[in-house]
Amino acid sequence: MESFWKSLPRPFFVLAPMADVTDPAYRALIAAKGKPHVTWTEFVSADGLYYTREKKGIPDAENPLMRDLTFTDAERPIVAQLFSSNPETMAYAAKLCAELGFDGVDINMGCPDKSIEKQGCGAAMIKNPAKAKEIIAAARTSGLPVSVKTRIGYNQESIDEWLPLLLEEKLPALTVHLRTRKEMSKVPAHWELMPRVVALRDTISPETRIIGNGDVLDLTDAEQKIVESGCDGAMIGRGIFGNPWVFAGRSIEDTSPEERLSALSEFAHAFEAMQPAKSFHLVRKHVKAFAIGFDGAAELRSKLMDTTTADEMDAVLTEYRLS
Ligand SMILES: Cc1cc2nc3c(=O)[nH]c(=O)nc-3n(C[C@H](O)[C@H](O)[C@H](O)COP(=O)(O)O)c2cc1C
């Protein structure tokens, strides 16, 4: 089967993986309001999948990790993002993703979270390229196209040392978050460095699609960054906060308060239906981004932050609309 990566237009725009944000309910909202060319799941622990299914025998319907991996055809092409430093569990999880019908697997090699790095995963892979290659090989046993998302270095920029090692793997796609691990998200993304990444790609692996990531606000911004830097696609993360229409080409200023509040309610109901075991605080996390930019927004936000169900949220919104 031909990899979907080959048939994407240029430029193309993709949804970033964001733990506890791009869950199945939020992804459903995005698919409905403005679909990206490729959707990523939140990252999922391959070790966790192996352990909960094979060792503990937790039924899939009750397994939160399996719930994170639910999706609908409306989100295709969809890529499951996995992390592990154990080739056996990576092979297991990637095969499972193939059975679940995913279009691809992406490996997280950029997460700066200490608990992830302690497991030798995320950005820790930048310091252990041999392991990174082993993990890629393990994921490939699934038969799915395997892509990688990483950063431009660990403590310092090391594009010329780190990225060739990944490009040698002839990945179908490589997402580069244009910051080092040390920079976390504290400095502006170094888009000025992207031409060097593209030049390496042209020499080492011309078929690899390069996706730039970091501080992309909306599609206008994405197009400009792609044109200026020469990469093939852009990944948008925080730009979807309060703006599930971003991939339909709308900036947050183009959306009305009523549209945003209705979308928040739609998300809250989908969240309850799709993730009954997860805490409603994950819905409240979105309130600040959706209920903003109109008279009375601060007071409305504070009331919405006291809600614990989608119906309670609706009651607060109805009261606000009548006031
Ligand atoms: C709340 C949150 C959760 C994230 N979770 C993940 C993740 O699961 N996997 C991953 O590769 N990156 C994760 N990231 C990083 C984003 O995918 C992205 O690289 C980063 O936010 C920069 O892009 P942006 O400026 O468009 O937001 C996360 C970022 C945020 C803000």
The ligand as an SDF file (V2000), in Angstrom:
LIG
                    3D

 31 33  0  0  0  0  0  0  0  0999 V2000
   -0.2720   20.8000   26.3120 C   0  0  0  0  0  0  0  0  0  0  0  0
    0.7590   20.2810   25.3540 C   0  0  0  0  0  0  0  0  0  0  0  0
    0.9130   18.9140   25.1910 C   0  0  0  0  0  0  0  0  0  0  0  0
    1.8650   18.4110   24.2820 C   0  0  0  0  0  0  0  0  0  0  0  0
    1.9590   17.0560   24.0920 N   0  0  0  0  0  0  0  0  0  0  0  0
    2.7830   16.5800   23.1090 C   0  0  0  0  0  0  0  0  0  0  0  0
    2.7880   15.1890   22.7660 C   0  0  0  0  0  0  0  0  0  0  0  0
    2.0240   14.3720   23.3040 O   0  0  0  0  0  0  0  0  0  0  0  0
    3.6580   14.7850   21.7950 N   0  0  0  0  0  0  0  0  0  0  0  0
    4.5060   15.6560   21.1490 C   0  0  0  0  0  0  0  0  0  0  0  0
    5.2750   15.2460   20.2680 O   0  0  0  0  0  0  0  0  0  0  0  0
    4.5010   16.9680   21.4460 N   0  0  0  0  0  0  0  0  0  0  0  0
    3.6510   17.4440   22.3850 C   0  0  0  0  0  0  0  0  0  0  0  0
    3.5970   18.7960   22.6220 N   0  0  0  0  0  0  0  0  0  0  0  0
    4.4010   19.7180   21.7810 C   0  0  0  0  0  0  0  0  0  0  0  0
    3.5780   20.1850   20.5750 C   0  0  0  0  0  0  0  0  0  0  0  0
    3.2340   19.0950   19.7320 O   0  0  0  0  0  0  0  0  0  0  0  0
    4.3800   21.2140   19.7590 C   0  0  0  0  0  0  0  0  0  0  0  0
    5.5950   20.6250   19.3600 O   0  0  0  0  0  0  0  0  0  0  0  0
    4.6730   22.4830   20.5500 C   0  0  0  0  0  0  0  0  0  0  0  0
    3.5230   22.9210   21.2750 O   0  0  0  0  0  0  0  0  0  0  0  0
    5.1400   23.6130   19.6260 C   0  0  0  0  0  0  0  0  0  0  0  0
    4.1590   23.8820   18.6320 O   0  0  0  0  0  0  0  0  0  0  0  0
    3.1430   25.1360   18.7660 P   0  0  0  0  0  0  0  0  0  0  0  0
    3.9820   26.3650   18.9670 O   0  0  0  0  0  0  0  0  0  0  0  0
    2.3730   25.1390   17.4790 O   0  0  0  0  0  0  0  0  0  0  0  0
    2.2720   24.8750   19.9670 O   0  0  0  0  0  0  0  0  0  0  0  0
    2.6840   19.3060   23.5440 C   0  0  0  0  0  0  0  0  0  0  0  0
    2.5130   20.6900   23.7220 C   0  0  0  0  0  0  0  0  0  0  0  0
    1.5560   21.1800   24.5920 C   0  0  0  0  0  0  0  0  0  0  0  0
    1.3880   22.6750   24.7320 C   0  0  0  0  0  0  0  0  0  0  0  0
  1  2  1  0
  2  3  1  0
  2 30  2  0
  3  4  2  0
  4  5  1  0
  4 28  1  0
  5  6  2  0
  6  7  1  0
  6 13  1  0
  7  8  2  0
  7  9  1  0
  9 10  1  0
 10 11  2  0
 10 12  1  0
 12 13  2  0
 13 14  1  0
 14 15  1  0
 14 28  1  0
 15 16  1  0
 16 17  1  0
 16 18  1  0
 18 19  1  0
 18 20  1  0
 20 21  1  0
 20 22  1  0
 22 23  1  0
 23 24  1  0
 24 25  2  0
 24 26  1  0
 24 27  1  0
 28 29  2  0
 29 30  1  0
 30 31  1  0
M  END
$$$$
